[in-house]
Amino acid sequence: MTLKGDLKAGMTVIGTWCASGSPAILDIMSSFEQWDFIVLDAEHGPIDAVVAHSLLRTRKWGQLVRIENGGDYWTIKKYLDMGADGVIVPRVENGYAMRAIQAAAFYPPEGRRGLGYSPSNMYGREITNAPKVSNQNVVVIPQIESNAGILNLPMILEEGPDAAMIGPWDLTADMGIPGKFENRGYLKTLDYFLKECQRTKVPPGIHIPDFSPDKVLEMQKMGFRFLVFALDLSMLTWACEYGIKRLMEE
C-alpha cells in the first residue's frame, strides 16, 4: 500500500520531519521502519533540490518534501522529479492556489507537469510509464497557516488534496498568539478545520514540532489522521536538554 492509498483508505498515518539535511541523521530516522513517511523540510533549513536528491534514496517510507516556494510550478516539479512521492506546500490561502498546485503535481491530462529524464523515472528508463504511475501515487498536501487560509478553507478542500495540514506556529503567529496552542480561539479554529475536513472527506493533518508523543496522540484522538511527530532538530534538542539537566542534578 502507498501513502496515498493509506490516506484514501481512511487510515491514520504517522511520520516525522527532517530539517537538518544531514544524511547521517536521516539514516538514523529512516532506520525506524514504523514511520509511514518522512518529510524533508526545504522551507526553513538548508535542504534544496540538490540535497534532496541525495537524501531521497530509500523506499522504506513515503518521501515528502515541504517545498520552499509555496505553489510555485517549477519548485513542485523539481522536487517530484528528484524522486519525492509528494509535496507539502506551505501557506496555501485560496482555492485558486490549490488548483495551481494540483496542476503542477500531475502529468497531463490531470495536470500540466512537464515530462523529461529525471531521477523519478530512472533517467528515462521508466519514462513511458511515469505519468500513469505518478498520477496514481503522488501526494499533495496544502498547509493551512494563516487567517486567510482558514477563511478560504472550504474552497481549498474542495479541490481534493490528499490531506490538509495545520501549521501551528505560523497559524498562531498570524492570529497574533504565537505558540499559544491552548488558546481558546486557536482550539476553536482546529475544531472548525476538523469539521470542514470531515465534510469534504479530506484527511486532516497537523505537525507537532515539539518532542511530545502524548500531544500527537491527543491530536489523533481529536480526529487528525495525518500526524507529524517532532523533527530531527527538536529530538536532538530534547536529548541535549535532558542529558544536561540530569548531569547538573548530581
C-alpha positions as CSV (number, residue, x, y, z in Angstrom):
1,M,0.0,0.0,0.0
2,T,1.2,3.5,-0.8
3,L,0.9,6.6,1.4
4,K,-1.8,7.9,-0.9
5,G,-3.6,4.6,-0.7
6,D,-3.4,4.6,3.1
7,L,-4.9,8.1,3.2
8,K,-7.7,7.1,0.7
9,A,-8.5,4.0,2.8
10,G,-9.1,6.2,5.9
11,M,-6.0,5.0,7.8
12,T,-4.2,7.2,10.3
13,V,-0.6,7.8,9.2
14,I,2.2,9.0,11.4
15,G,5.6,10.3,10.2
16,T,8.4,12.6,11.2
17,W,10.3,15.6,9.8
18,C,13.9,16.2,8.8
19,A,15.1,19.8,8.7
20,S,18.9,19.5,9.1
21,G,19.6,17.9,5.7
22,S,22.1,15.6,7.4
23,P,22.4,12.2,5.7
24,A,23.6,10.6,8.9
25,I,20.5,11.9,10.9
26,L,18.2,10.9,8.1
27,D,19.8,7.4,8.1
28,I,19.0,7.0,11.8
29,M,15.4,8.3,11.4
30,S,14.7,6.1,8.5
31,S,16.0,3.0,10.2
32,F,12.8,3.0,12.2
33,E,10.5,1.4,9.6
34,Q,7.4,2.1,11.7
35,W,7.2,5.6,10.1
36,D,4.6,5.9,7.4
37,F,6.5,8.8,5.9
38,I,9.3,11.3,6.5
39,V,9.2,14.9,5.4
40,L,12.3,16.7,4.2
41,D,11.9,20.4,5.0
42,A,13.2,22.7,2.2
43,E,11.4,25.8,3.6
44,H,13.2,26.5,6.9
45,G,16.5,24.7,6.6
46,P,19.5,24.1,4.3
47,I,17.7,21.4,2.1
48,D,17.4,22.3,-1.6
49,A,16.8,20.2,-4.7
50,V,20.4,19.0,-4.8
51,V,20.4,18.0,-1.1
52,A,17.0,16.4,-1.5
53,H,18.2,14.3,-4.5
54,S,21.0,12.9,-2.3
55,L,18.6,12.1,0.6
56,L,15.7,10.6,-1.4
57,R,17.3,7.2,-1.6
58,T,15.4,4.6,0.4
59,R,11.9,3.3,-0.3
60,K,11.1,2.2,3.2
61,W,8.7,5.0,3.8
62,G,6.8,7.7,2.0
63,Q,9.1,10.5,0.9
64,L,7.6,14.0,1.1
65,V,9.2,17.4,0.6
66,R,7.9,20.6,2.2
67,I,8.8,23.0,-0.5
68,E,10.2,26.5,-0.1
69,N,8.2,28.4,-2.7
70,G,4.5,27.9,-1.9
71,G,2.6,26.8,-5.0
72,D,5.4,27.5,-7.5
73,Y,5.1,25.3,-10.5
74,W,8.9,24.9,-11.1
75,T,9.6,24.1,-7.5
76,I,6.9,21.5,-7.2
77,K,8.0,19.8,-10.4
78,K,11.7,19.9,-9.4
79,Y,11.2,18.0,-6.1
80,L,8.9,15.5,-7.7
81,D,11.5,15.0,-10.5
82,M,14.1,14.4,-7.8
83,G,12.1,11.4,-6.6
84,A,9.8,12.7,-3.9
85,D,6.5,10.9,-3.5
86,G,4.7,14.1,-2.9
87,V,4.9,17.7,-1.7
88,I,3.6,19.7,1.3
89,V,3.0,23.2,0.2
90,P,3.2,26.0,2.9
91,R,0.8,28.8,3.3
92,V,-1.9,27.9,0.9
93,E,-4.6,30.6,1.2
94,N,-7.2,30.0,-1.5
95,G,-8.8,27.6,-3.9
96,Y,-7.0,29.1,-7.0
97,A,-3.6,28.5,-5.4
98,M,-4.7,24.9,-4.6
99,R,-5.8,24.3,-8.1
100,A,-2.5,25.5,-9.5
101,I,-0.6,23.3,-7.1
102,Q,-2.6,20.2,-8.2
103,A,-1.9,21.1,-11.8
104,A,1.9,21.3,-11.2
105,A,2.0,17.9,-9.4
106,F,0.1,15.9,-12.0
107,Y,1.0,15.0,-15.5
108,P,-1.5,15.6,-18.4
109,P,-4.4,15.1,-18.7
110,E,-4.9,15.6,-14.9
111,G,-2.4,18.4,-14.8
112,R,0.5,20.2,-16.6
113,R,3.6,18.7,-15.1
114,G,6.4,18.5,-17.6
115,L,8.0,15.2,-18.6
116,G,11.7,14.6,-19.0
117,Y,14.6,12.4,-17.9
118,S,14.9,12.6,-14.2
119,P,15.6,10.6,-11.0
120,S,11.9,10.0,-10.7
121,N,11.8,7.9,-13.8
122,M,15.3,6.4,-13.6
123,Y,16.7,9.0,-16.0
124,G,14.4,7.9,-18.8
125,R,14.5,4.1,-18.3
126,E,10.9,4.2,-16.9
127,I,9.7,7.4,-18.6
128,T,7.0,5.8,-20.7
129,N,5.0,4.7,-17.6
130,A,6.0,7.6,-15.4
131,P,2.9,9.8,-16.0
132,K,0.4,7.0,-15.1
133,V,2.4,5.7,-12.1
134,S,3.0,9.2,-10.7
135,N,-0.6,10.4,-11.2
136,Q,-1.8,7.3,-9.3
137,N,0.5,7.8,-6.4
138,V,1.6,11.5,-6.0
139,V,0.6,13.1,-2.7
140,V,-0.3,16.7,-2.5
141,I,-0.9,18.4,0.9
142,P,-1.5,22.1,1.5
143,Q,-0.5,23.7,4.8
144,I,-3.1,26.0,6.3
145,E,-1.0,28.6,8.2
146,S,-2.9,31.9,8.1
147,N,-6.2,33.5,8.8
148,A,-6.7,33.8,5.0
149,G,-6.2,30.0,4.7
150,I,-8.8,29.4,7.3
151,L,-11.2,31.8,5.7
152,N,-10.9,30.1,2.4
153,L,-10.6,26.6,3.8
154,P,-13.8,25.3,2.1
155,M,-12.5,26.3,-1.4
156,I,-9.1,24.8,-0.7
157,L,-10.5,21.4,0.4
158,E,-13.0,21.2,-2.4
159,E,-10.0,21.0,-4.8
160,G,-9.5,17.5,-3.4
161,P,-6.0,17.4,-1.8
162,D,-4.8,14.1,-0.4
163,A,-4.8,15.7,3.1
164,A,-4.7,19.2,4.5
165,M,-2.3,20.1,7.3
166,I,-2.3,22.8,10.0
167,G,1.0,24.6,10.5
168,P,0.6,25.5,14.2
169,W,3.4,28.0,14.6
170,D,2.6,30.1,11.5
171,L,-1.1,29.9,12.2
172,T,-0.9,31.1,15.8
173,A,1.5,33.8,14.7
174,D,-0.9,35.1,12.1
175,M,-3.7,35.0,14.8
176,G,-1.5,37.2,17.0
177,I,-0.9,34.4,19.6
178,P,2.4,32.8,18.5
179,G,2.9,29.4,20.2
180,K,-0.2,29.6,22.4
181,F,-1.6,26.3,21.4
182,E,-4.1,26.1,24.3
183,N,-5.7,29.5,23.4
184,R,-9.4,29.2,23.0
185,G,-9.5,30.9,19.7
186,Y,-6.9,28.5,18.3
187,L,-8.7,25.4,19.6
188,K,-11.9,26.7,18.0
189,T,-10.0,27.1,14.7
190,L,-8.8,23.5,15.0
191,D,-12.4,22.3,15.6
192,Y,-13.6,24.2,12.5
193,F,-10.7,22.8,10.5
194,L,-11.6,19.2,11.5
195,K,-15.3,19.7,10.7
196,E,-14.5,21.1,7.3
197,C,-12.1,18.2,6.5
198,Q,-14.8,15.7,7.6
199,R,-17.4,17.4,5.4
200,T,-15.2,17.3,2.3
201,K,-13.7,13.9,3.2
202,V,-10.1,15.3,3.2
203,P,-7.8,13.7,5.9
204,P,-6.9,16.4,8.5
205,G,-3.3,16.7,9.4
206,I,-1.1,18.6,11.9
207,H,2.6,18.9,12.8
208,I,3.6,18.8,16.4
209,P,7.2,20.2,16.2
210,D,8.0,19.6,19.9
211,F,9.2,16.2,21.3
212,S,5.8,15.3,22.6
213,P,4.4,11.8,21.7
214,D,1.5,12.5,24.1
215,K,0.5,15.6,22.1
216,V,0.5,13.7,18.9
217,L,-1.8,11.0,20.5
218,E,-4.0,13.8,21.8
219,M,-4.3,15.2,18.3
220,Q,-5.1,11.7,16.9
221,K,-8.0,11.4,19.5
222,M,-9.3,14.8,18.3
223,G,-9.6,13.4,14.8
224,F,-6.4,14.2,13.0
225,R,-5.2,11.4,10.6
226,F,-2.0,12.8,9.1
227,L,0.2,13.3,12.0
228,V,3.8,14.6,12.1
229,F,5.8,13.9,15.2
230,A,8.6,16.4,16.1
231,L,11.6,16.9,13.8
232,D,15.2,15.9,13.9
233,L,16.3,19.2,15.5
234,S,13.7,19.1,18.4
235,M,14.7,15.4,19.0
236,L,18.4,16.4,19.3
237,T,17.5,19.4,21.5
238,W,15.4,17.3,23.8
239,A,18.2,14.8,24.2
240,C,20.8,17.5,24.9
241,E,18.5,19.3,27.4
242,Y,17.6,16.0,29.1
243,G,21.3,15.0,29.4
244,I,22.5,18.4,30.7
245,K,19.6,18.6,33.2
246,R,20.3,15.1,34.5
247,L,24.1,15.8,34.8
248,M,23.6,19.0,36.6
249,E,21.4,17.3,39.2
250,E,24.4,15.4,40.6
